[in-house]
Amino acid sequence: MSEKYIHSVAINLQRCRGCIHCIRHCPTEAMRVRNGKSLIIPYRCIDCGECIRVCPYHAPFGFTHTLDSIAYLDNIVVIISPEFYSQFSTKYSVGDIQEAVRKVTNAKEVWDTTYAIYLLENALLDYVNSSHNLPLISTYCPAIIELIQVRFPTLIPNLSPFKSPIEIMGQIIREYWSKNYSNEKLNLVYITPCPALASYLKENKEEGVDFVIGIDNIYLRVKKELQENKSEILKLFYPKGILCGTLGGESQIFNEEEAISVGGIEKVVKVLEDLERNKIQEIKFLELRACEEGCVGGVLNPENYYLAKKRMHSIYKNLDKEKIENTNLLKDIAEVHISKIVRMSPISPRPIWKLDEDINKALKKMDEMKKILQILPGLDCGSCGAPTCASLAEDIVRGNAQVYDCIFLLKEKLWEMAKEMEELSRRSSSVILKRREEENEDQ
């Protein structure tokens, strides 16, 4: 594998105990345990954060920028996603939270992604009503995009052709900045709820952001800075878009029988398997999220996601929607044409099963894998450090493991060696006894 991948999940080896929680829950078999420590296979990892969620020793972690890494910058504009608001008590308004973020980051302006969600809603409705390639799969969650690239490449044509809200918002802000501050360099910062978004934005910088900070890296500072002033919302804001931080928020524009909303990577995998088998019909839109309850369940969010979901709906309910719609700022932003929110580069499959660049060598390795699988027990216990016997066989032909990493084969081998040692010991004893008898007879 010569491809380079950017990831935002790393392993703290000092904390890792070599347990197999991570390899059991990884949806793409990207985790291994070797020499008593976990490691990540880059070309398989989709940064969903399940390893972070399930590890009892907190060894995996999300690797993003910190406040210190942007402290030296000027002309900072911060973008926050809707679920960020749910991390704080509802006694604070949306404007209060934006103002606290502005102070903590020393930003000139603070935006969120709700306006981009407004644009996406209209585009999705038009596309679904005119497309025959249904159901359309949301590209809101980058972990889902990568999951489909790795495990379900036949479903790539079903993915939405539109950019994510953060990409759209980044493009809008850059255009706005170039109009109003053409002589000053913009530093765009996004506060993310998950490592998948961080990795996605690092890989797609053309219209994206310059720095990505995890919510966990800024949460306490913002909480300390918060004041209950009922501050005005700082920038363009679409009230309904705030619900996209929770599961079901994106599909609310469709009728109930037209859309399905599913959260949690294991549940999503089952839905995608059913879709591949043509078991899901008469559905126009699939809102799929790697995290339970949607982005409020992101692994970089400090707050409990059920509590965050309640807060999100409470915030929306208490917004003065009419006042917001009448006083929205930045009316000078030109209408965003549909072409600006369409994804320019196609989404391609990720070839995780490419065993060798040479097709003949790859076929030979596949034959080796089949032979190895025939001698492996097929229990998929994970004790070898690989999630399944098939993945161990793959690791062996790639040169990253050996057959006796399987404890069952190792046990059989040790048993055979013990029997051989016993037989050798018996023969040696009989020879020694015979020689002693011969020596006694000579005397």
Backbone torsions as a table, in degrees:
resi	resn	phi	psi	omega
1	MET	NA	109.8	-177.7
2	SER	-95.6	-11.5	-177.3
3	GLU	-67.6	148.2	176.6
4	LYS	-104.5	135.5	-178.8
5	TYR	-123.1	140.0	176.5
6	ILE	-100.3	125.3	-178.6
7	HIS	-127.4	155.0	179.9
8	SER	-120.6	17.6	172.7
9	VAL	-115.8	129.8	-179.8
10	ALA	-132.9	168.7	-178.4
11	ILE	-116.0	127.7	170.7
12	ASN	-85.1	101.1	-173.1
13	LEU	-66.0	-24.9	178.5
14	GLN	-69.3	-31.1	179.0
15	ARG	-85.6	-26.0	-174.2
16	CYS	-65.7	130.8	178.6
17	ARG	-104.6	-0.5	-180.0
18	GLY	78.4	18.0	174.9
19	CYS	-72.2	172.0	-173.5
20	ILE	-113.9	23.8	176.9
21	HIS	-59.3	-43.3	-175.0
22	CYS	-67.3	-41.7	-176.6
23	ILE	-71.5	-25.7	178.9
24	ARG	-72.8	-29.2	-173.1
25	HIS	-105.2	-8.3	-179.8
26	CYS	-69.0	124.0	-175.3
27	PRO	-74.3	-14.1	-177.6
28	THR	-120.1	13.5	178.6
29	GLU	56.6	42.5	-178.2
30	ALA	-90.4	-8.7	-176.0
31	MET	-101.7	143.1	173.6
32	ARG	-137.2	157.3	170.5
33	VAL	-118.4	115.8	179.8
34	ARG	-130.7	133.8	-178.4
35	ASN	54.8	35.2	175.5
36	GLY	79.9	8.3	-179.4
37	LYS	-134.0	148.6	177.9
38	SER	-76.1	148.8	171.6
39	LEU	-142.7	157.6	-176.4
40	ILE	-111.4	130.4	174.7
41	ILE	-85.5	111.5	-170.5
42	PRO	-58.1	-41.9	-174.0
43	TYR	-74.7	-8.8	176.4
44	ARG	-102.0	-26.5	-173.1
45	CYS	-67.5	135.7	177.1
46	ILE	-114.8	9.5	176.5
47	ASP	58.5	29.5	-179.2
48	CYS	-69.1	-22.7	177.9
49	GLY	85.5	8.7	179.2
50	GLU	-61.6	-35.2	178.4
51	CYS	-63.9	-37.5	176.8
52	ILE	-64.8	-39.9	-175.5
53	ARG	-68.6	-38.1	-170.0
54	VAL	-98.3	-15.4	-175.7
55	CYS	-68.8	121.4	-179.5
56	PRO	-73.8	-13.8	-177.2
57	TYR	-106.8	3.1	177.2
58	HIS	56.7	39.7	178.4
59	ALA	-76.7	-49.0	175.7
60	PRO	-72.0	145.8	179.3
61	PHE	-149.4	158.7	176.8
62	GLY	-83.7	127.2	-175.7
63	PHE	-104.2	102.5	179.9
64	THR	-132.0	176.8	176.6
65	HIS	-68.2	163.8	177.2
66	THR	-118.7	172.6	177.0
67	LEU	-62.8	-35.0	179.3
68	ASP	-62.6	-31.3	-176.9
69	SER	-73.3	-14.0	177.7
70	ILE	-114.9	5.0	-174.8
71	ALA	-64.0	-26.8	-176.5
72	TYR	-87.9	-3.8	-171.8
73	LEU	-85.8	151.0	170.7
74	ASP	-109.7	167.4	175.4
75	ASN	53.8	49.8	179.2
76	ILE	-86.2	131.9	169.1
77	VAL	-121.3	127.4	-176.2
78	VAL	-104.9	137.2	173.0
79	ILE	-115.3	130.7	176.0
80	ILE	-119.4	150.2	178.2
81	SER	-94.4	160.9	-172.6
82	PRO	-55.3	-37.0	-176.3
83	GLU	-65.9	-16.6	177.9
84	PHE	-61.5	-37.2	-179.8
85	TYR	-62.2	-29.6	-175.4
86	SER	-77.3	-3.8	-179.0
87	GLN	-84.1	-2.1	-176.6
88	PHE	-128.5	160.1	-178.6
89	SER	-57.6	145.0	-178.7
90	THR	-70.5	-5.4	175.5
91	LYS	-70.6	-17.2	176.1
92	TYR	-94.7	136.4	-179.9
93	SER	-81.2	167.9	174.5
94	VAL	-57.3	-41.9	178.4
95	GLY	-63.9	-39.0	177.4
96	ASP	-59.5	-43.5	-178.0
97	ILE	-67.9	-41.9	177.6
98	GLN	-61.9	-41.7	-180.0
99	GLU	-65.1	-39.7	178.2
100	ALA	-64.2	-41.0	177.4
101	VAL	-63.1	-41.8	179.4
102	ARG	-59.6	-42.7	-179.0
103	LYS	-68.8	-43.3	-176.4
104	VAL	-65.9	-39.5	-177.2
105	THR	-92.6	-5.9	-175.8
106	ASN	58.3	39.3	-176.3
107	ALA	-84.9	152.1	173.7
108	LYS	-75.3	-38.8	-177.2
109	GLU	-143.5	154.3	174.9
110	VAL	-128.5	126.3	178.2
111	TRP	-120.2	168.9	166.5
112	ASP	-129.6	-176.8	-173.5
113	THR	-96.3	8.6	-173.6
114	THR	-66.3	-33.3	179.0
115	TYR	-66.1	-38.1	176.7
116	ALA	-64.3	-35.3	177.9
117	ILE	-65.3	-37.3	175.6
118	TYR	-59.3	-45.2	178.6
119	LEU	-64.1	-40.8	-179.4
120	LEU	-65.2	-38.9	-179.3
121	GLU	-57.2	-47.9	-179.9
122	ASN	-64.1	-41.6	-179.2
123	ALA	-66.4	-41.7	-179.6
124	LEU	-63.7	-43.2	179.4
125	LEU	-61.1	-45.4	179.8
126	ASP	-64.3	-42.2	-176.3
127	TYR	-68.4	-45.9	-178.5
128	VAL	-62.1	-38.0	-178.6
129	ASN	-73.3	-15.5	-178.1
130	SER	-114.3	-7.0	-175.8
131	SER	-98.3	148.8	175.8
132	HIS	-102.4	-9.2	-178.3
133	ASN	-89.9	73.1	-175.4
134	LEU	-117.8	156.0	3.9
135	PRO	-76.6	147.9	176.5
136	LEU	-81.2	133.1	-179.6
137	ILE	-101.2	127.9	-179.3
138	SER	-61.6	143.0	173.6
139	THR	-108.5	23.2	179.1
140	TYR	-63.7	-39.4	-176.0
141	CYS	-101.1	113.9	-178.3
142	PRO	-66.2	-26.6	178.0
143	ALA	-65.2	-34.1	177.9
144	ILE	-70.1	-39.3	176.7
145	ILE	-58.0	-47.5	-177.9
146	GLU	-69.9	-34.7	176.2
147	LEU	-59.9	-43.2	179.0
148	ILE	-67.8	-38.4	177.1
149	GLN	-61.0	-38.2	-174.4
150	VAL	-85.5	-46.5	-170.9
151	ARG	-108.5	-24.3	-175.1
152	PHE	-131.5	56.1	-175.6
153	PRO	-61.3	-23.0	179.0
154	THR	-68.8	-15.3	-179.2
155	LEU	-95.0	1.2	-179.3
156	ILE	-57.1	-39.0	177.8
157	PRO	-61.3	-19.1	179.6
158	ASN	-83.7	-9.5	-178.7
159	LEU	-69.3	143.8	178.5
160	SER	-58.3	140.6	-179.9
161	PRO	-82.8	4.1	-173.5
162	PHE	-99.2	155.0	177.9
163	LYS	-70.5	166.4	176.3
164	SER	-77.4	160.0	179.9
165	PRO	-56.2	-38.5	-178.1
166	ILE	-68.7	-36.2	176.9
167	GLU	-64.8	-44.1	179.8
168	ILE	-63.3	-44.2	-178.0
169	MET	-66.3	-38.8	177.8
170	GLY	-60.6	-40.9	178.8
171	GLN	-65.6	-43.8	-180.0
172	ILE	-61.7	-45.2	-177.9
173	ILE	-66.1	-40.2	179.6
174	ARG	-63.3	-40.5	178.2
175	GLU	-66.6	-42.6	177.6
176	TYR	-61.6	-41.9	-178.3
177	TRP	-66.4	-42.5	-178.8
178	SER	-64.5	-28.0	177.3
179	LYS	-74.6	-41.2	-171.4
180	ASN	-100.2	-24.0	-178.6
181	TYR	-135.7	55.5	-171.0
182	SER	-62.2	-24.6	-176.8
183	ASN	-94.1	1.2	-177.0
184	GLU	-117.9	140.1	-179.4
185	LYS	-79.8	131.6	-179.8
186	LEU	-90.7	136.1	172.2
187	ASN	-116.0	105.8	-174.5
188	LEU	-94.5	125.8	-176.6
189	VAL	-120.6	133.2	177.4
190	TYR	-116.9	138.0	177.1
191	ILE	-102.6	115.7	-168.7
192	THR	-108.4	147.2	176.7
193	PRO	-90.6	-6.1	-175.2
194	CYS	-152.5	154.4	179.5
195	PRO	-69.1	-25.7	179.8
196	ALA	-61.6	-43.5	177.6
197	LEU	-65.1	-38.3	178.9
198	ALA	-61.4	-46.2	-179.8
199	SER	-65.6	-42.4	-178.8
200	TYR	-60.3	-42.6	-177.7
201	LEU	-73.2	-30.3	176.2
202	LYS	-67.5	-34.0	-179.1
203	GLU	-80.4	-24.7	-175.7
204	ASN	-120.4	78.5	-173.7
205	LYS	-94.9	-5.2	-174.3
206	GLU	-55.3	-50.6	179.6
207	GLU	-121.3	12.6	-174.5
208	GLY	-90.0	-142.1	-174.1
209	VAL	-114.9	165.0	-177.5
210	ASP	-93.6	-32.8	-177.9
211	PHE	-136.6	143.0	179.1
212	VAL	-126.3	120.2	-179.3
213	ILE	-113.4	131.6	176.1
214	GLY	-69.8	144.8	177.9
215	ILE	-57.3	-35.0	179.8
216	ASP	-64.2	-22.1	-179.3
217	ASN	-87.3	-7.8	-176.2
218	ILE	-127.3	-13.4	-171.9
219	TYR	-54.4	-52.3	-174.7
220	LEU	-65.7	-38.0	-179.9
221	ARG	-65.9	-42.3	178.9
222	VAL	-66.3	-42.4	-179.8
223	LYS	-60.9	-38.6	179.2
224	LYS	-68.4	-32.7	-175.9
225	GLU	-83.5	-16.1	-174.0
226	LEU	-63.1	136.8	174.8
227	GLN	-134.1	142.0	-175.8
228	GLU	-85.0	78.9	-177.1
229	ASN	-109.5	-7.9	-173.5
230	LYS	54.4	51.3	-178.7
231	SER	-65.5	155.0	177.2
232	GLU	-71.8	147.6	174.3
233	ILE	-64.9	131.9	-168.4
234	LEU	-75.6	-36.8	-173.8
235	LYS	-136.2	-177.9	-176.9
236	LEU	-49.7	130.7	-171.1
237	PHE	-143.4	131.9	177.9
238	TYR	-112.1	106.1	-171.8
239	PRO	-53.3	-44.8	-176.6
240	LYS	-65.0	-26.5	-178.6
241	GLY	-65.8	-19.3	-179.4
242	ILE	-64.3	-26.2	-178.1
243	LEU	-73.4	-12.5	178.7
244	CYS	-70.4	-9.2	173.5
245	GLY	-73.2	-13.6	179.6
246	THR	-115.7	159.1	179.2
247	LEU	-63.8	132.2	-178.8
248	GLY	98.3	-12.1	-178.0
249	GLY	-67.6	-37.4	-178.0
250	GLU	-76.2	-33.6	-176.2
251	SER	-87.0	2.9	-177.8
252	GLN	-65.7	-16.2	-179.0
253	ILE	-79.3	-12.3	-179.8
254	PHE	-101.7	160.6	172.3
255	ASN	-66.8	154.7	-174.1
256	GLU	-57.1	-39.0	-177.0
257	GLU	-80.5	-3.4	-177.8
258	GLU	-96.9	-16.2	-172.8
259	ALA	-135.7	150.6	175.2
260	ILE	-124.5	135.0	177.2
261	SER	-116.7	124.0	-176.7
262	VAL	-133.1	129.5	177.5
263	GLY	-122.7	144.7	-177.7
264	GLY	105.0	124.9	-170.1
265	ILE	-61.9	-37.6	-179.6
266	GLU	-67.2	-40.8	178.0
267	LYS	-66.8	-38.7	179.2
268	VAL	-63.5	-41.8	179.0
269	VAL	-58.6	-42.9	179.1
270	LYS	-64.0	-40.1	178.4
271	VAL	-63.8	-43.2	-179.7
272	LEU	-67.2	-35.6	175.7
273	GLU	-63.3	-42.4	177.9
274	ASP	-65.6	-36.7	179.4
275	LEU	-65.8	-40.8	177.1
276	GLU	-62.5	-32.3	-180.0
277	ARG	-88.0	8.6	177.9
278	ASN	63.1	33.6	179.1
279	LYS	-91.1	-11.2	-179.5
280	ILE	-109.1	109.6	-178.2
281	GLN	-129.1	163.7	179.2
282	GLU	62.2	20.0	175.3
283	ILE	-111.3	134.6	-177.9
284	LYS	-96.1	-28.2	-172.4
285	PHE	-143.9	134.7	176.2
286	LEU	-115.5	114.1	175.1
287	GLU	-96.5	104.1	-175.5
288	LEU	-114.2	132.6	179.1
289	ARG	-130.1	137.5	-179.4
290	ALA	-68.6	-25.1	-176.0
291	CYS	-104.3	146.7	175.1
292	GLU	-58.4	136.6	178.0
293	GLU	65.2	15.2	177.5
294	GLY	86.2	-155.6	-173.3
295	CYS	-68.4	-17.5	173.9
296	VAL	-66.0	-17.5	178.1
297	GLY	-94.2	9.3	179.4
298	GLY	-55.3	142.7	-173.0
299	VAL	-69.0	-14.6	178.1
300	LEU	-93.8	1.6	176.1
301	ASN	-84.3	126.4	-179.2
302	PRO	-71.1	-31.5	-172.7
303	GLU	-83.2	151.5	175.0
304	ASN	-58.5	132.4	-171.9
305	TYR	-72.3	-23.3	175.2
306	TYR	-70.6	-40.9	175.8
307	LEU	-64.6	-42.4	-179.8
308	ALA	-62.3	-38.4	179.1
309	LYS	-63.4	-43.8	178.2
310	LYS	-60.7	-43.7	-180.0
311	ARG	-62.2	-40.1	-177.7
312	MET	-60.4	-46.2	179.3
313	HIS	-68.0	-34.0	177.2
314	SER	-67.3	-41.1	178.0
315	ILE	-60.2	-46.9	-179.0
316	TYR	-62.1	-42.1	-178.1
317	LYS	-62.9	-36.0	-174.4
318	ASN	-91.3	-2.7	178.2
319	LEU	-68.5	139.3	174.0
320	ASP	-83.2	82.3	-169.9
321	LYS	-63.1	-39.9	-178.0
322	GLU	-65.2	-41.7	-180.0
323	LYS	-65.3	-41.9	-179.5
324	ILE	-62.0	-45.4	-177.7
325	GLU	-64.9	-31.3	-177.7
326	ASN	-84.1	-19.5	-175.0
327	THR	-117.3	13.6	179.5
328	ASN	-55.8	133.4	-178.4
329	LEU	-83.6	179.9	175.2
330	LEU	58.1	46.6	177.5
331	LYS	-69.1	-11.0	-178.3
332	ASP	-81.4	-3.1	176.3
333	ILE	-67.8	127.4	179.9
334	ALA	-67.1	152.8	178.1
335	GLU	-59.5	131.3	-176.8
336	VAL	-81.2	118.9	-179.5
337	HIS	-72.7	149.7	-177.1
338	ILE	-57.1	-31.7	-178.3
339	SER	-64.1	-24.5	-178.5
340	LYS	-77.5	-16.1	179.6
341	ILE	-107.9	2.4	176.7
342	VAL	-84.4	136.5	178.8
343	ARG	-64.2	127.7	-176.3
344	MET	-83.7	-42.6	-179.4
345	SER	-94.6	137.6	-178.6
346	PRO	-71.3	154.4	175.3
347	ILE	-88.7	124.6	-175.7
348	SER	-112.7	155.2	176.2
349	PRO	-64.1	154.5	175.7
350	ARG	-107.6	112.4	-171.7
351	PRO	-79.2	80.1	-176.8
352	ILE	-75.9	-17.7	-176.2
353	TRP	-95.8	8.9	179.3
354	LYS	-71.6	104.1	-176.0
355	LEU	-80.3	-24.4	179.6
356	ASP	-163.6	151.1	177.7
357	GLU	-67.8	-32.3	177.6
358	ASP	-82.3	120.0	-175.2
359	ILE	-61.6	-35.9	179.9
360	ASN	-67.2	-41.8	177.1
361	LYS	-66.3	-38.1	179.2
362	ALA	-62.7	-42.0	178.9
363	LEU	-64.7	-39.6	177.2
364	LYS	-62.9	-39.8	179.2
365	LYS	-67.1	-34.4	176.4
366	MET	-64.9	-39.8	176.1
367	ASP	-64.0	-40.1	176.7
368	GLU	-61.4	-43.0	179.1
369	MET	-59.0	-43.2	179.7
370	LYS	-61.8	-41.7	179.6
371	LYS	-66.1	-40.7	179.3
372	ILE	-65.8	-40.9	179.6
373	LEU	-62.0	-30.1	179.9
374	GLN	-68.1	-27.3	-179.3
375	ILE	-96.6	-15.1	176.4
376	LEU	-76.6	152.0	-173.0
377	PRO	-71.4	-19.7	179.7
378	GLY	74.1	24.1	-177.9
379	LEU	-90.1	-18.9	-179.4
380	ASP	52.4	44.9	-175.2
381	CYS	-80.3	-24.3	-179.9
382	GLY	85.3	-2.2	-176.8
383	SER	-67.1	-20.9	179.2
384	CYS	-77.6	-11.1	-176.4
385	GLY	98.2	-1.7	174.8
386	ALA	-115.2	150.5	-174.0
387	PRO	-68.9	-30.6	-178.2
388	THR	-140.6	165.4	175.8
389	CYS	-63.9	-36.0	178.9
390	ALA	-63.8	-41.5	179.4
391	SER	-69.2	-32.5	174.8
392	LEU	-65.4	-42.8	178.1
393	ALA	-60.0	-41.2	177.4
394	GLU	-62.9	-44.6	179.2
395	ASP	-60.7	-37.3	-178.8
396	ILE	-65.4	-47.0	-178.9
397	VAL	-71.0	-22.7	175.5
398	ARG	-81.4	-9.7	-180.0
399	GLY	86.1	15.9	-177.8
400	ASN	-102.7	0.6	179.3
401	ALA	-157.4	173.4	176.8
402	GLN	-131.8	160.6	-171.4
403	VAL	-63.4	-29.6	-178.3
404	TYR	-85.0	10.0	165.4
405	ASP	-68.1	-22.8	174.3
406	CYS	-71.9	118.6	-174.4
407	ILE	-68.3	-24.5	179.7
408	PHE	-73.5	-43.1	175.9
409	LEU	-68.0	-36.8	177.3
410	LEU	-63.8	-41.2	178.4
411	LYS	-62.0	-44.1	178.1
412	GLU	-62.1	-42.7	-180.0
413	LYS	-63.7	-43.4	178.7
414	LEU	-64.6	-37.1	178.1
415	TRP	-64.2	-43.6	177.4
416	GLU	-62.8	-42.4	179.2
417	MET	-64.8	-37.9	178.7
418	ALA	-64.6	-41.0	178.2
419	LYS	-65.1	-40.6	177.6
420	GLU	-64.1	-40.9	178.4
421	MET	-64.4	-39.6	178.6
422	GLU	-63.9	-43.8	178.7
423	GLU	-64.5	-42.1	178.6
424	LEU	-63.9	-40.5	178.1
425	SER	-64.6	-40.8	179.4
426	ARG	-63.8	-44.4	179.6
427	ARG	-64.9	-41.3	179.4
428	SER	-62.6	-41.4	-180.0
429	SER	-63.8	-41.3	-178.8
430	SER	-67.7	-36.3	177.7
431	VAL	-65.6	-43.7	179.9
432	ILE	-62.7	-44.6	179.1
433	LEU	-61.6	-41.8	-179.3
434	LYS	-63.2	-41.4	-179.9
435	ARG	-65.7	-39.7	178.7
436	ARG	-63.9	-40.3	177.5
437	GLU	-63.3	-40.0	178.8
438	GLU	-65.1	-39.3	178.5
439	GLU	-64.8	-39.9	178.4
440	ASN	-64.8	-38.6	179.9
441	GLU	-66.8	-37.9	179.0
442	ASP	-65.3	-34.0	-179.9
443	GLN	-74.6	NA	NA
